[in-house]
Amino acid sequence: MSSEAGGLLLDRRRRVVRVGILNPIVEIDPRQAYETISGLVLGQVFETPYVLMAGETRPKPHLFDGMLQAEGERVYSAGVREGIFFSDGTPLTAEA
């Protein structure tokens, strides 16, 4: 069963959402995607470790449970928030 809602095509049998965009996706590497359309698409695929809220000047932890902590000259670490899962239900851990 498929239905259309607000420009989205929903396929309820396969749990798929298709969204049409008019502009090309220039880059899907998050380190290289600086233009708007690629950023919008990547925002639907990847979670970011931090978010910058409108009007704020400091990022807030989103995927991580806190800010990066220095553990030496070139090593930084942060924990992952509890309750974060991959799309298949596997918990996100350092080992995953």
N, C-alpha and C positions, 0 to 999 in steps of 0.2 A: 504494500500500500504506500503510495507516494502522495504527498500534498505539497502545496506551495504556500508559504507564509512570508509575507514581507520581502519577496525577492529570493528567499532561500528555498531550495528544493530538499525536502526531507524524505529519506527512504527509511521507513520505520522497520523494515525487515532486516536490513543490514546495518542499522544504526549509523548511517552516513548522512552528513550534511554537505551539500554542494553550494558554493557561493560563487556567483559570477562577478568578475571584475573586468573593466574595460582596458585598463592599462597593463602593460606587460610586467611580469615579475622579473626584475633585473638581476637579483642576487638572492640565494637562499643560505649562504654562509653568514651566520649571525655576526661574525667579525667584520664582514665587508658590506653589509646591507645598511646603507645610509639614507636611501630614498624612501618615501612614504609608503608606497604600495608593498615593497618587500618587507618593510617593518611591520605592516599590518598583518601580512600573511604569517610571518615568523612569530608574531605575538599569539597566533592561534595554534602554533605547533610547539613552541618552547616556553618553558617558564623561566623567568629571569631570577637571579639570586637576590636582586634588590630592585625596588621601584622608586621612582622619583615622582612624588605627588605634585599636582598643580600648586604653584605658589610656594613650594618647599625648596630649600637649597641643599638639604642633606638627604641622601637616599635612605630608605627604610628597608629592613630585611623583609624579603618576600618568600623565597624558597629556603634561604638560610635562616638559622635561628638567632643570628646576631651579626655584628660587623666582623670583618676579617681581623684576626689577631696575628701579630708577628711572632714567629717561632724561630727566629734567626734572621740572618741578613737577606736571604732570598726565599724564605718559606713563610707562607701565610695560610691560615686555616680558618674554617667556620663550620659549625655543625649544620646539619639539615633538619628542618622542622619536622616534628613528629606528624604522622598522618599524611605524608606525601607518597603518592603511588604513581607508577607508570600506567598507561592506558589499559594494559592487560591485567591490572590489579596487583602486580608485584611491588612490594614496598621499595622506595628509593633508599638505598644505603650506600655506604662507601664501597661495598663489595659488588653492588649491582651494576 
